[in-house]
Amino acid sequence: MRVTIYDKNPGPGFNQWFLKTSWLVGCWLQKLFGKVDRYYGASNWAEALHWLSQQGPLESIQYWGHGSPGDVWLAGKALMRSSLGVLKPQLSPTSLLWFRTCSTFQGGAGYSFSMNLSTILGCTIAGHTRVIGLFQGGLHTRKPDSYPSWPLSEGEFPKSFWTSIGLKWGNHTVTCLATKIPEGW
């Protein structure tokens, strides 16, 4: 099963409403084109994990929401990494958990996040070192028992600022509708 979860309560204001709507439309388009089997807008982590636990064996999970170095956010709450352990029986070594969030893999906190989760879940974890939007740069993966391969400084301000606003897309960039990660990333 290929699934996508998105944050349906990212925060107040028009820009957050626009993001939520963009995530919903992106999920709908992925489903329309047969790139995901199901999608779900969650209000909190407990709801998201409960929905995921009802989906059977998981080939891939995408999470669309906010992020910061070493963290992913849903409705303003950071993910407790250990809570994802409930998904381990549904995952295999070939499964993918892709955090389509800004900067989650950036710096030392991003290294720790990727290493911790891939060890807990025994599958490939993907995330971005940069601020993302329509074009999502700094995409990297970490397989269990491997070390992060991206530079620790990737995504830091000001070096990556121009990349993050789209003047130069930078390395390892996909579009927001991509559902496959190129080999070797």
PyMOL commands that place a pseudoatom at each C-alpha (Angstrom):
pseudoatom trace, name=CA, resn=MET, resi=1, chain=A, elem=C, hetatm=0, pos=[0.000, 0.000, 0.000]
pseudoatom trace, name=CA, resn=ARG, resi=2, chain=A, elem=C, hetatm=0, pos=[1.298, 3.460, -0.962]
pseudoatom trace, name=CA, resn=VAL, resi=3, chain=A, elem=C, hetatm=0, pos=[-0.138, 6.195, 1.263]
pseudoatom trace, name=CA, resn=THR, resi=4, chain=A, elem=C, hetatm=0, pos=[0.210, 9.910, 1.928]
pseudoatom trace, name=CA, resn=ILE, resi=5, chain=A, elem=C, hetatm=0, pos=[-0.655, 11.744, 5.144]
pseudoatom trace, name=CA, resn=TYR, resi=6, chain=A, elem=C, hetatm=0, pos=[-0.898, 15.525, 5.229]
pseudoatom trace, name=CA, resn=ASP, resi=7, chain=A, elem=C, hetatm=0, pos=[-1.330, 18.061, 8.028]
pseudoatom trace, name=CA, resn=LYS, resi=8, chain=A, elem=C, hetatm=0, pos=[-4.873, 19.392, 7.801]
pseudoatom trace, name=CA, resn=ASN, resi=9, chain=A, elem=C, hetatm=0, pos=[-4.295, 21.885, 10.670]
pseudoatom trace, name=CA, resn=PRO, resi=10, chain=A, elem=C, hetatm=0, pos=[-0.916, 23.509, 9.917]
pseudoatom trace, name=CA, resn=GLY, resi=11, chain=A, elem=C, hetatm=0, pos=[-1.768, 26.802, 11.621]
pseudoatom trace, name=CA, resn=PRO, resi=12, chain=A, elem=C, hetatm=0, pos=[-3.793, 30.023, 11.300]
pseudoatom trace, name=CA, resn=GLY, resi=13, chain=A, elem=C, hetatm=0, pos=[-3.720, 32.479, 8.434]
pseudoatom trace, name=CA, resn=PHE, resi=14, chain=A, elem=C, hetatm=0, pos=[-4.171, 32.502, 4.691]
pseudoatom trace, name=CA, resn=ASN, resi=15, chain=A, elem=C, hetatm=0, pos=[-0.707, 31.146, 3.905]
pseudoatom trace, name=CA, resn=GLN, resi=16, chain=A, elem=C, hetatm=0, pos=[-1.339, 28.085, 6.108]
pseudoatom trace, name=CA, resn=TRP, resi=17, chain=A, elem=C, hetatm=0, pos=[-4.763, 27.566, 4.538]
pseudoatom trace, name=CA, resn=PHE, resi=18, chain=A, elem=C, hetatm=0, pos=[-3.072, 27.756, 1.125]
pseudoatom trace, name=CA, resn=LEU, resi=19, chain=A, elem=C, hetatm=0, pos=[-0.475, 25.160, 2.172]
pseudoatom trace, name=CA, resn=LYS, resi=20, chain=A, elem=C, hetatm=0, pos=[-3.145, 22.794, 3.513]
pseudoatom trace, name=CA, resn=THR, resi=21, chain=A, elem=C, hetatm=0, pos=[-5.127, 23.179, 0.297]
pseudoatom trace, name=CA, resn=SER, resi=22, chain=A, elem=C, hetatm=0, pos=[-1.986, 22.600, -1.801]
pseudoatom trace, name=CA, resn=TRP, resi=23, chain=A, elem=C, hetatm=0, pos=[-1.217, 19.420, 0.129]
pseudoatom trace, name=CA, resn=LEU, resi=24, chain=A, elem=C, hetatm=0, pos=[-4.784, 18.181, -0.355]
pseudoatom trace, name=CA, resn=VAL, resi=25, chain=A, elem=C, hetatm=0, pos=[-4.732, 18.937, -4.099]
pseudoatom trace, name=CA, resn=GLY, resi=26, chain=A, elem=C, hetatm=0, pos=[-1.303, 17.279, -4.419]
pseudoatom trace, name=CA, resn=CYS, resi=27, chain=A, elem=C, hetatm=0, pos=[-2.621, 14.147, -2.695]
pseudoatom trace, name=CA, resn=TRP, resi=28, chain=A, elem=C, hetatm=0, pos=[-5.697, 14.138, -4.896]
pseudoatom trace, name=CA, resn=LEU, resi=29, chain=A, elem=C, hetatm=0, pos=[-3.544, 14.448, -8.053]
pseudoatom trace, name=CA, resn=GLN, resi=30, chain=A, elem=C, hetatm=0, pos=[-1.230, 11.641, -6.928]
pseudoatom trace, name=CA, resn=LYS, resi=31, chain=A, elem=C, hetatm=0, pos=[-4.270, 9.415, -6.342]
pseudoatom trace, name=CA, resn=LEU, resi=32, chain=A, elem=C, hetatm=0, pos=[-5.828, 10.422, -9.676]
pseudoatom trace, name=CA, resn=PHE, resi=33, chain=A, elem=C, hetatm=0, pos=[-2.673, 9.430, -11.551]
pseudoatom trace, name=CA, resn=GLY, resi=34, chain=A, elem=C, hetatm=0, pos=[-2.304, 6.167, -9.627]
pseudoatom trace, name=CA, resn=LYS, resi=35, chain=A, elem=C, hetatm=0, pos=[0.855, 7.189, -7.756]
pseudoatom trace, name=CA, resn=VAL, resi=36, chain=A, elem=C, hetatm=0, pos=[-0.629, 6.554, -4.285]
pseudoatom trace, name=CA, resn=ASP, resi=37, chain=A, elem=C, hetatm=0, pos=[-3.384, 4.205, -3.172]
pseudoatom trace, name=CA, resn=ARG, resi=38, chain=A, elem=C, hetatm=0, pos=[-4.809, 6.310, -0.333]
pseudoatom trace, name=CA, resn=TYR, resi=39, chain=A, elem=C, hetatm=0, pos=[-4.314, 9.665, 1.352]
pseudoatom trace, name=CA, resn=TYR, resi=40, chain=A, elem=C, hetatm=0, pos=[-5.525, 11.194, 4.583]
pseudoatom trace, name=CA, resn=GLY, resi=41, chain=A, elem=C, hetatm=0, pos=[-5.574, 14.613, 6.253]
pseudoatom trace, name=CA, resn=ALA, resi=42, chain=A, elem=C, hetatm=0, pos=[-4.757, 14.191, 9.933]
pseudoatom trace, name=CA, resn=SER, resi=43, chain=A, elem=C, hetatm=0, pos=[-5.434, 16.589, 12.805]
pseudoatom trace, name=CA, resn=ASN, resi=44, chain=A, elem=C, hetatm=0, pos=[-2.782, 15.147, 15.157]
pseudoatom trace, name=CA, resn=TRP, resi=45, chain=A, elem=C, hetatm=0, pos=[-0.124, 12.434, 15.379]
pseudoatom trace, name=CA, resn=ALA, resi=46, chain=A, elem=C, hetatm=0, pos=[-2.369, 9.954, 17.222]
pseudoatom trace, name=CA, resn=GLU, resi=47, chain=A, elem=C, hetatm=0, pos=[-4.970, 10.189, 14.460]
pseudoatom trace, name=CA, resn=ALA, resi=48, chain=A, elem=C, hetatm=0, pos=[-2.320, 9.853, 11.730]
pseudoatom trace, name=CA, resn=LEU, resi=49, chain=A, elem=C, hetatm=0, pos=[-0.740, 6.784, 13.348]
pseudoatom trace, name=CA, resn=HIS, resi=50, chain=A, elem=C, hetatm=0, pos=[-4.131, 5.186, 13.945]
pseudoatom trace, name=CA, resn=TRP, resi=51, chain=A, elem=C, hetatm=0, pos=[-5.069, 5.660, 10.269]
pseudoatom trace, name=CA, resn=LEU, resi=52, chain=A, elem=C, hetatm=0, pos=[-1.708, 4.295, 9.119]
pseudoatom trace, name=CA, resn=SER, resi=53, chain=A, elem=C, hetatm=0, pos=[-2.053, 1.253, 11.383]
pseudoatom trace, name=CA, resn=GLN, resi=54, chain=A, elem=C, hetatm=0, pos=[-5.319, 0.376, 9.575]
pseudoatom trace, name=CA, resn=GLN, resi=55, chain=A, elem=C, hetatm=0, pos=[-3.747, 0.340, 6.083]
pseudoatom trace, name=CA, resn=GLY, resi=56, chain=A, elem=C, hetatm=0, pos=[-2.061, -3.082, 6.006]
pseudoatom trace, name=CA, resn=PRO, resi=57, chain=A, elem=C, hetatm=0, pos=[1.470, -3.657, 4.675]
pseudoatom trace, name=CA, resn=LEU, resi=58, chain=A, elem=C, hetatm=0, pos=[3.013, -0.316, 3.680]
pseudoatom trace, name=CA, resn=GLU, resi=59, chain=A, elem=C, hetatm=0, pos=[5.242, 0.000, 0.634]
pseudoatom trace, name=CA, resn=SER, resi=60, chain=A, elem=C, hetatm=0, pos=[5.581, 3.753, 1.035]
pseudoatom trace, name=CA, resn=ILE, resi=61, chain=A, elem=C, hetatm=0, pos=[4.409, 6.521, 3.328]
pseudoatom trace, name=CA, resn=GLN, resi=62, chain=A, elem=C, hetatm=0, pos=[4.725, 10.187, 2.440]
pseudoatom trace, name=CA, resn=TYR, resi=63, chain=A, elem=C, hetatm=0, pos=[4.129, 12.855, 5.061]
pseudoatom trace, name=CA, resn=TRP, resi=64, chain=A, elem=C, hetatm=0, pos=[3.372, 16.384, 3.828]
pseudoatom trace, name=CA, resn=GLY, resi=65, chain=A, elem=C, hetatm=0, pos=[3.629, 19.050, 6.495]
pseudoatom trace, name=CA, resn=HIS, resi=66, chain=A, elem=C, hetatm=0, pos=[5.985, 21.428, 8.260]
pseudoatom trace, name=CA, resn=GLY, resi=67, chain=A, elem=C, hetatm=0, pos=[9.474, 20.518, 9.371]
pseudoatom trace, name=CA, resn=SER, resi=68, chain=A, elem=C, hetatm=0, pos=[12.571, 21.916, 10.996]
pseudoatom trace, name=CA, resn=PRO, resi=69, chain=A, elem=C, hetatm=0, pos=[16.036, 20.401, 11.508]
pseudoatom trace, name=CA, resn=GLY, resi=70, chain=A, elem=C, hetatm=0, pos=[15.467, 17.010, 13.139]
pseudoatom trace, name=CA, resn=ASP, resi=71, chain=A, elem=C, hetatm=0, pos=[11.699, 17.415, 13.527]
pseudoatom trace, name=CA, resn=VAL, resi=72, chain=A, elem=C, hetatm=0, pos=[8.416, 17.034, 11.665]
pseudoatom trace, name=CA, resn=TRP, resi=73, chain=A, elem=C, hetatm=0, pos=[5.289, 18.850, 12.800]
pseudoatom trace, name=CA, resn=LEU, resi=74, chain=A, elem=C, hetatm=0, pos=[1.567, 18.100, 12.645]
pseudoatom trace, name=CA, resn=ALA, resi=75, chain=A, elem=C, hetatm=0, pos=[-0.889, 20.695, 13.986]
pseudoatom trace, name=CA, resn=GLY, resi=76, chain=A, elem=C, hetatm=0, pos=[2.008, 22.459, 15.698]
pseudoatom trace, name=CA, resn=LYS, resi=77, chain=A, elem=C, hetatm=0, pos=[3.204, 19.352, 17.579]
pseudoatom trace, name=CA, resn=ALA, resi=78, chain=A, elem=C, hetatm=0, pos=[6.541, 17.639, 16.960]
pseudoatom trace, name=CA, resn=LEU, resi=79, chain=A, elem=C, hetatm=0, pos=[6.598, 13.946, 16.181]
pseudoatom trace, name=CA, resn=MET, resi=80, chain=A, elem=C, hetatm=0, pos=[7.723, 11.699, 19.026]
pseudoatom trace, name=CA, resn=ARG, resi=81, chain=A, elem=C, hetatm=0, pos=[10.034, 9.420, 17.025]
pseudoatom trace, name=CA, resn=SER, resi=82, chain=A, elem=C, hetatm=0, pos=[9.424, 6.434, 19.256]
pseudoatom trace, name=CA, resn=SER, resi=83, chain=A, elem=C, hetatm=0, pos=[5.682, 6.591, 18.494]
pseudoatom trace, name=CA, resn=LEU, resi=84, chain=A, elem=C, hetatm=0, pos=[6.401, 5.458, 14.924]
pseudoatom trace, name=CA, resn=GLY, resi=85, chain=A, elem=C, hetatm=0, pos=[7.528, 2.084, 16.285]
pseudoatom trace, name=CA, resn=VAL, resi=86, chain=A, elem=C, hetatm=0, pos=[3.881, 0.927, 16.111]
pseudoatom trace, name=CA, resn=LEU, resi=87, chain=A, elem=C, hetatm=0, pos=[4.252, 0.879, 12.308]
pseudoatom trace, name=CA, resn=LYS, resi=88, chain=A, elem=C, hetatm=0, pos=[7.219, -1.491, 12.254]
pseudoatom trace, name=CA, resn=PRO, resi=89, chain=A, elem=C, hetatm=0, pos=[5.084, -4.652, 11.703]
pseudoatom trace, name=CA, resn=GLN, resi=90, chain=A, elem=C, hetatm=0, pos=[3.624, -3.046, 8.554]
pseudoatom trace, name=CA, resn=LEU, resi=91, chain=A, elem=C, hetatm=0, pos=[6.998, -2.065, 7.119]
pseudoatom trace, name=CA, resn=SER, resi=92, chain=A, elem=C, hetatm=0, pos=[9.634, -4.129, 5.355]
pseudoatom trace, name=CA, resn=PRO, resi=93, chain=A, elem=C, hetatm=0, pos=[13.292, -3.388, 4.589]
pseudoatom trace, name=CA, resn=THR, resi=94, chain=A, elem=C, hetatm=0, pos=[12.145, -2.168, 1.139]
pseudoatom trace, name=CA, resn=SER, resi=95, chain=A, elem=C, hetatm=0, pos=[9.523, 0.249, 2.546]
pseudoatom trace, name=CA, resn=LEU, resi=96, chain=A, elem=C, hetatm=0, pos=[10.015, 4.019, 2.273]
pseudoatom trace, name=CA, resn=LEU, resi=97, chain=A, elem=C, hetatm=0, pos=[9.009, 6.717, 4.771]
pseudoatom trace, name=CA, resn=TRP, resi=98, chain=A, elem=C, hetatm=0, pos=[9.399, 10.094, 3.023]
pseudoatom trace, name=CA, resn=PHE, resi=99, chain=A, elem=C, hetatm=0, pos=[9.078, 13.315, 5.020]
pseudoatom trace, name=CA, resn=ARG, resi=100, chain=A, elem=C, hetatm=0, pos=[8.125, 15.993, 2.491]
pseudoatom trace, name=CA, resn=THR, resi=101, chain=A, elem=C, hetatm=0, pos=[8.833, 18.720, 4.988]
pseudoatom trace, name=CA, resn=CYS, resi=102, chain=A, elem=C, hetatm=0, pos=[11.273, 21.629, 5.101]
pseudoatom trace, name=CA, resn=SER, resi=103, chain=A, elem=C, hetatm=0, pos=[14.764, 21.047, 6.499]
pseudoatom trace, name=CA, resn=THR, resi=104, chain=A, elem=C, hetatm=0, pos=[14.049, 17.841, 8.473]
pseudoatom trace, name=CA, resn=PHE, resi=105, chain=A, elem=C, hetatm=0, pos=[17.378, 16.265, 7.413]
pseudoatom trace, name=CA, resn=GLN, resi=106, chain=A, elem=C, hetatm=0, pos=[19.404, 19.476, 7.914]
pseudoatom trace, name=CA, resn=GLY, resi=107, chain=A, elem=C, hetatm=0, pos=[22.462, 19.543, 10.156]
pseudoatom trace, name=CA, resn=GLY, resi=108, chain=A, elem=C, hetatm=0, pos=[23.326, 17.337, 13.116]
pseudoatom trace, name=CA, resn=ALA, resi=109, chain=A, elem=C, hetatm=0, pos=[19.689, 17.152, 14.234]
pseudoatom trace, name=CA, resn=GLY, resi=110, chain=A, elem=C, hetatm=0, pos=[18.715, 15.919, 10.761]
pseudoatom trace, name=CA, resn=TYR, resi=111, chain=A, elem=C, hetatm=0, pos=[21.489, 13.298, 10.828]
pseudoatom trace, name=CA, resn=SER, resi=112, chain=A, elem=C, hetatm=0, pos=[20.269, 12.036, 14.217]
pseudoatom trace, name=CA, resn=PHE, resi=113, chain=A, elem=C, hetatm=0, pos=[16.628, 12.044, 13.101]
pseudoatom trace, name=CA, resn=SER, resi=114, chain=A, elem=C, hetatm=0, pos=[17.364, 9.965, 9.990]
pseudoatom trace, name=CA, resn=MET, resi=115, chain=A, elem=C, hetatm=0, pos=[19.638, 7.518, 11.826]
pseudoatom trace, name=CA, resn=ASN, resi=116, chain=A, elem=C, hetatm=0, pos=[17.244, 7.042, 14.739]
pseudoatom trace, name=CA, resn=LEU, resi=117, chain=A, elem=C, hetatm=0, pos=[14.156, 6.409, 12.585]
pseudoatom trace, name=CA, resn=SER, resi=118, chain=A, elem=C, hetatm=0, pos=[15.795, 4.100, 10.073]
pseudoatom trace, name=CA, resn=THR, resi=119, chain=A, elem=C, hetatm=0, pos=[17.084, 2.013, 12.976]
pseudoatom trace, name=CA, resn=ILE, resi=120, chain=A, elem=C, hetatm=0, pos=[13.724, 1.936, 14.791]
pseudoatom trace, name=CA, resn=LEU, resi=121, chain=A, elem=C, hetatm=0, pos=[11.710, 1.112, 11.663]
pseudoatom trace, name=CA, resn=GLY, resi=122, chain=A, elem=C, hetatm=0, pos=[14.202, -0.959, 9.660]
pseudoatom trace, name=CA, resn=CYS, resi=123, chain=A, elem=C, hetatm=0, pos=[13.321, 0.786, 6.394]
pseudoatom trace, name=CA, resn=THR, resi=124, chain=A, elem=C, hetatm=0, pos=[14.529, 3.650, 4.199]
pseudoatom trace, name=CA, resn=ILE, resi=125, chain=A, elem=C, hetatm=0, pos=[13.840, 7.154, 5.516]
pseudoatom trace, name=CA, resn=ALA, resi=126, chain=A, elem=C, hetatm=0, pos=[13.838, 10.133, 3.121]
pseudoatom trace, name=CA, resn=GLY, resi=127, chain=A, elem=C, hetatm=0, pos=[13.825, 13.844, 3.864]
pseudoatom trace, name=CA, resn=HIS, resi=128, chain=A, elem=C, hetatm=0, pos=[14.975, 17.275, 2.739]
pseudoatom trace, name=CA, resn=THR, resi=129, chain=A, elem=C, hetatm=0, pos=[17.803, 19.496, 3.950]
pseudoatom trace, name=CA, resn=ARG, resi=130, chain=A, elem=C, hetatm=0, pos=[16.286, 22.643, 2.472]
pseudoatom trace, name=CA, resn=VAL, resi=131, chain=A, elem=C, hetatm=0, pos=[13.136, 24.749, 2.555]
pseudoatom trace, name=CA, resn=ILE, resi=132, chain=A, elem=C, hetatm=0, pos=[10.830, 23.146, -0.012]
pseudoatom trace, name=CA, resn=GLY, resi=133, chain=A, elem=C, hetatm=0, pos=[7.856, 24.154, -2.142]
pseudoatom trace, name=CA, resn=LEU, resi=134, chain=A, elem=C, hetatm=0, pos=[6.925, 23.302, -5.728]
pseudoatom trace, name=CA, resn=PHE, resi=135, chain=A, elem=C, hetatm=0, pos=[10.550, 22.315, -6.214]
pseudoatom trace, name=CA, resn=GLN, resi=136, chain=A, elem=C, hetatm=0, pos=[11.924, 20.256, -3.351]
pseudoatom trace, name=CA, resn=GLY, resi=137, chain=A, elem=C, hetatm=0, pos=[15.699, 20.352, -3.061]
pseudoatom trace, name=CA, resn=GLY, resi=138, chain=A, elem=C, hetatm=0, pos=[18.112, 18.607, -0.754]
pseudoatom trace, name=CA, resn=LEU, resi=139, chain=A, elem=C, hetatm=0, pos=[16.333, 15.245, -0.951]
pseudoatom trace, name=CA, resn=HIS, resi=140, chain=A, elem=C, hetatm=0, pos=[18.303, 12.396, 0.612]
pseudoatom trace, name=CA, resn=THR, resi=141, chain=A, elem=C, hetatm=0, pos=[17.653, 8.897, 1.870]
pseudoatom trace, name=CA, resn=ARG, resi=142, chain=A, elem=C, hetatm=0, pos=[19.052, 6.831, 4.681]
pseudoatom trace, name=CA, resn=LYS, resi=143, chain=A, elem=C, hetatm=0, pos=[18.835, 3.066, 4.721]
pseudoatom trace, name=CA, resn=PRO, resi=144, chain=A, elem=C, hetatm=0, pos=[19.178, 1.085, 7.948]
pseudoatom trace, name=CA, resn=ASP, resi=145, chain=A, elem=C, hetatm=0, pos=[22.792, 0.418, 8.926]
pseudoatom trace, name=CA, resn=SER, resi=146, chain=A, elem=C, hetatm=0, pos=[24.152, 3.174, 6.689]
pseudoatom trace, name=CA, resn=TYR, resi=147, chain=A, elem=C, hetatm=0, pos=[25.529, 6.590, 7.471]
pseudoatom trace, name=CA, resn=PRO, resi=148, chain=A, elem=C, hetatm=0, pos=[24.033, 9.836, 6.078]
pseudoatom trace, name=CA, resn=SER, resi=149, chain=A, elem=C, hetatm=0, pos=[25.815, 10.721, 2.847]
pseudoatom trace, name=CA, resn=TRP, resi=150, chain=A, elem=C, hetatm=0, pos=[24.978, 14.426, 2.586]
pseudoatom trace, name=CA, resn=PRO, resi=151, chain=A, elem=C, hetatm=0, pos=[27.162, 17.264, 3.922]
pseudoatom trace, name=CA, resn=LEU, resi=152, chain=A, elem=C, hetatm=0, pos=[26.322, 18.293, 7.467]
pseudoatom trace, name=CA, resn=SER, resi=153, chain=A, elem=C, hetatm=0, pos=[26.174, 21.951, 6.352]
pseudoatom trace, name=CA, resn=GLU, resi=154, chain=A, elem=C, hetatm=0, pos=[23.735, 21.348, 3.472]
pseudoatom trace, name=CA, resn=GLY, resi=155, chain=A, elem=C, hetatm=0, pos=[20.693, 23.580, 3.756]
pseudoatom trace, name=CA, resn=GLU, resi=156, chain=A, elem=C, hetatm=0, pos=[22.172, 26.118, 6.176]
pseudoatom trace, name=CA, resn=PHE, resi=157, chain=A, elem=C, hetatm=0, pos=[21.359, 29.815, 5.817]
pseudoatom trace, name=CA, resn=PRO, resi=158, chain=A, elem=C, hetatm=0, pos=[22.580, 31.881, 3.984]
pseudoatom trace, name=CA, resn=LYS, resi=159, chain=A, elem=C, hetatm=0, pos=[24.297, 29.414, 1.647]
pseudoatom trace, name=CA, resn=SER, resi=160, chain=A, elem=C, hetatm=0, pos=[21.065, 27.641, 0.725]
pseudoatom trace, name=CA, resn=PHE, resi=161, chain=A, elem=C, hetatm=0, pos=[18.694, 30.606, 0.988]
pseudoatom trace, name=CA, resn=TRP, resi=162, chain=A, elem=C, hetatm=0, pos=[18.724, 31.352, -2.746]
pseudoatom trace, name=CA, resn=THR, resi=163, chain=A, elem=C, hetatm=0, pos=[18.225, 27.682, -3.464]
pseudoatom trace, name=CA, resn=SER, resi=164, chain=A, elem=C, hetatm=0, pos=[15.242, 27.496, -1.139]
pseudoatom trace, name=CA, resn=ILE, resi=165, chain=A, elem=C, hetatm=0, pos=[13.376, 30.351, -2.814]
pseudoatom trace, name=CA, resn=GLY, resi=166, chain=A, elem=C, hetatm=0, pos=[13.807, 28.813, -6.233]
pseudoatom trace, name=CA, resn=LEU, resi=167, chain=A, elem=C, hetatm=0, pos=[16.445, 30.987, -7.876]
pseudoatom trace, name=CA, resn=LYS, resi=168, chain=A, elem=C, hetatm=0, pos=[18.598, 27.887, -8.111]
pseudoatom trace, name=CA, resn=TRP, resi=169, chain=A, elem=C, hetatm=0, pos=[17.075, 24.525, -7.285]
pseudoatom trace, name=CA, resn=GLY, resi=170, chain=A, elem=C, hetatm=0, pos=[20.236, 22.891, -6.014]
pseudoatom trace, name=CA, resn=ASN, resi=171, chain=A, elem=C, hetatm=0, pos=[21.140, 19.256, -5.724]
pseudoatom trace, name=CA, resn=HIS, resi=172, chain=A, elem=C, hetatm=0, pos=[18.745, 16.347, -5.349]
pseudoatom trace, name=CA, resn=THR, resi=173, chain=A, elem=C, hetatm=0, pos=[15.641, 18.277, -6.427]
pseudoatom trace, name=CA, resn=VAL, resi=174, chain=A, elem=C, hetatm=0, pos=[12.256, 16.783, -7.326]
pseudoatom trace, name=CA, resn=THR, resi=175, chain=A, elem=C, hetatm=0, pos=[8.889, 18.412, -7.975]
pseudoatom trace, name=CA, resn=CYS, resi=176, chain=A, elem=C, hetatm=0, pos=[6.124, 18.340, -5.394]
pseudoatom trace, name=CA, resn=LEU, resi=177, chain=A, elem=C, hetatm=0, pos=[4.246, 15.691, -7.406]
pseudoatom trace, name=CA, resn=ALA, resi=178, chain=A, elem=C, hetatm=0, pos=[7.156, 13.249, -7.713]
pseudoatom trace, name=CA, resn=THR, resi=179, chain=A, elem=C, hetatm=0, pos=[6.452, 9.939, -6.012]
pseudoatom trace, name=CA, resn=LYS, resi=180, chain=A, elem=C, hetatm=0, pos=[9.718, 8.124, -6.694]
pseudoatom trace, name=CA, resn=ILE, resi=181, chain=A, elem=C, hetatm=0, pos=[13.153, 9.001, -5.439]
pseudoatom trace, name=CA, resn=PRO, resi=182, chain=A, elem=C, hetatm=0, pos=[15.902, 8.672, -8.043]
pseudoatom trace, name=CA, resn=GLU, resi=183, chain=A, elem=C, hetatm=0, pos=[18.279, 5.771, -7.424]
pseudoatom trace, name=CA, resn=GLY, resi=184, chain=A, elem=C, hetatm=0, pos=[21.241, 6.596, -5.211]
pseudoatom trace, name=CA, resn=TRP, resi=185, chain=A, elem=C, hetatm=0, pos=[19.759, 9.624, -3.447]
for i in range(1, 185): cmd.bond("trace and resi %d" % i, "trace and resi %d" % (i + 1))
show_as sticks, trace
zoom trace
